[in-house]
Amino acid sequence: MSSANSTEIEKTEDSSPVYEFEKSLSDSISKKFSNVEIVYVKQNRIRVNVKKEEIIDVASFIRDELHFDHAESVSGVDYPEDKQIEVVYHLGSYTDPLLSKQILALATRTQREDNPHPGNDSSKLPSLRDVFPSVSFHERECFEMLGVYFDGNPDNRRLLLPEDWADIPPLRKDFAIKGR
């Protein structure tokens, strides 16, 4: 199995393929940042977990050295049992043909407050807006729907919900839908 940017070179002990190009990208990240966790390396897909204190440095490296030039999307996952919220940035490249099919998922977690007061509690992450300007809108949605405040994003205001929304963020697992 091979393509212009992905060549299967060997099998791991559990017979999963190893892709040379993707592995070289993930190795570059783990060589530069010893605290990252490479969760998986698949054809055209890499998942990297980082501590929130390192996300700006890791994202800048991915942009500047690996040439992932934009964030395609930002998603959030509520983990109430762990008292955490995870934010995942899906990164790609418009300008590097070798990266045209690659998606690098860069994830980090922050503390989850049971009674959130976005911007005034510990559910905060550094914004990647200065690294990838395209995240501005996505971080705003994550702020509104999950209650994660992004330090450094100048537009942490409501997008769809009323400004005086008093309930918990609606994409949290403990949000009660009225009438159900």
C-alpha positions in Angstrom: 0.0 0.0 0.0 1.6 3.2 -1.1 0.9 6.7 -2.2 2.9 9.9 -2.9 3.1 10.7 0.7 2.4 7.5 2.6 4.4 4.3 2.2 3.8 1.2 4.3 7.2 0.1 5.4 6.7 -2.5 8.1 4.2 -4.1 10.4 4.1 -3.6 14.1 3.8 -6.6 16.5 0.0 -6.5 16.2 0.3 -6.5 12.4 -0.8 -2.9 12.0 0.9 -1.1 9.2 3.5 1.6 9.9 3.5 4.6 7.5 6.9 6.1 6.9 5.8 9.7 6.1 3.3 9.9 9.0 5.8 8.3 11.4 8.5 10.9 10.3 6.1 13.7 11.2 5.2 12.2 14.6 8.8 11.5 15.3 9.7 15.1 14.6 7.2 16.2 17.2 8.2 13.7 19.9 11.9 14.5 19.3 11.3 18.2 19.9 8.8 17.8 22.7 9.4 15.0 25.2 6.1 15.5 27.0 3.8 14.9 24.1 1.9 11.7 23.7 1.6 10.3 20.1 -1.7 8.5 20.4 -1.8 7.0 16.9 -0.1 7.2 13.5 -2.3 6.0 10.7 -2.4 6.6 7.0 -3.0 10.3 6.6 -3.8 10.7 10.3 -1.8 11.5 13.4 -3.1 12.2 16.9 -1.0 14.1 19.4 -1.9 14.9 23.0 -0.2 17.8 24.8 -0.4 19.5 28.1 -2.2 22.9 27.8 0.9 24.7 28.9 2.7 23.4 25.8 0.0 23.7 23.2 1.1 27.0 21.7 4.8 25.9 21.4 3.8 22.5 19.8 1.2 24.2 17.5 3.8 26.7 16.4 6.3 23.9 15.7 3.7 22.0 13.7 3.0 25.1 11.6 6.6 26.4 11.2 8.6 23.2 10.9 6.1 20.6 9.6 4.1 23.1 7.4 0.6 22.4 8.6 -0.7 25.9 7.8 -4.3 25.9 9.0 -6.8 24.5 11.4 -9.6 22.8 9.6 -11.8 22.5 12.7 -11.8 22.6 16.5 -14.0 20.2 18.5 -14.6 19.6 22.1 -15.4 16.5 24.2 -16.9 16.6 27.7 -15.5 14.0 30.2 -17.5 14.6 33.3 -16.2 11.5 35.0 -12.7 12.8 34.7 -13.7 16.4 35.4 -12.1 17.5 32.2 -12.9 18.9 28.8 -10.8 18.0 25.8 -10.3 20.3 22.9 -9.0 18.9 19.6 -7.6 21.0 16.8 -7.7 19.3 13.3 -4.7 20.7 11.4 -4.0 20.5 7.6 -2.2 22.2 4.8 -3.4 24.1 1.8 0.1 24.9 0.6 2.3 21.7 1.0 1.2 19.0 -1.6 2.8 16.3 0.6 0.4 17.2 3.4 -2.8 17.6 1.2 -4.4 14.5 2.6 -2.9 14.6 6.1 -4.9 15.6 9.2 -3.0 16.1 12.4 -5.3 16.1 15.5 -3.7 18.1 18.3 -5.5 17.7 21.6 -5.3 19.1 25.1 -7.5 19.0 28.2 -8.6 21.5 30.8 -10.4 21.2 34.1 -14.2 20.9 33.9 -16.2 23.0 36.4 -19.5 21.6 37.5 -20.9 25.1 37.8 -19.2 26.9 35.0 -18.6 30.7 34.8 -16.8 30.9 31.5 -13.8 33.2 31.7 -14.0 33.3 35.5 -13.2 29.7 36.4 -10.5 27.2 35.7 -11.9 25.9 32.4 -9.4 27.8 30.4 -6.9 27.1 27.6 -4.5 29.2 25.7 -5.9 30.3 22.4 -4.2 29.2 19.2 -5.6 32.2 17.3 -2.1 33.8 16.9 -0.8 30.5 15.5 -3.8 29.5 13.3 -6.1 32.5 12.7 -8.8 30.2 11.4 -9.5 28.9 15.0 -11.1 32.2 16.2 -14.6 31.2 15.2 -14.2 27.6 16.3 -12.8 28.6 19.7 -15.8 30.9 20.1 -18.2 28.1 19.5 -16.3 25.8 22.0 -16.5 28.6 24.5 -20.2 28.9 24.1 -21.1 25.3 23.9 -18.7 23.7 26.4 -17.7 26.6 28.6 -14.0 26.6 27.7 -12.5 30.1 27.8 -9.6 30.7 25.4 -7.0 33.1 26.9 -5.8 35.3 24.0 -8.8 35.0 21.8 -10.3 38.6 21.7 -13.7 37.4 20.8 -15.0 35.1 23.6 -18.6 36.1 23.4 -21.8 34.3 22.6 -22.4 33.2 19.1 -25.8 31.5 19.1 -27.0 31.6 22.7 -28.4 34.7 24.2 -25.8 36.9 26.0 -27.7 36.3 29.3 -27.6 32.5 29.0 -27.7 31.3 32.6 -27.7 27.5 32.2 -24.7 25.3 31.8 -23.2 25.1 28.3 -25.5 23.0 26.1 -23.0 20.4 24.8 -22.0 19.3 28.2 -23.2 15.8 29.0 -25.1 16.9 32.1 -27.1 19.6 30.2 -30.8 18.8 30.8 -33.0 19.1 27.8 -36.3 20.5 28.9 -39.2 18.2 28.3 -37.1 15.0 28.3 
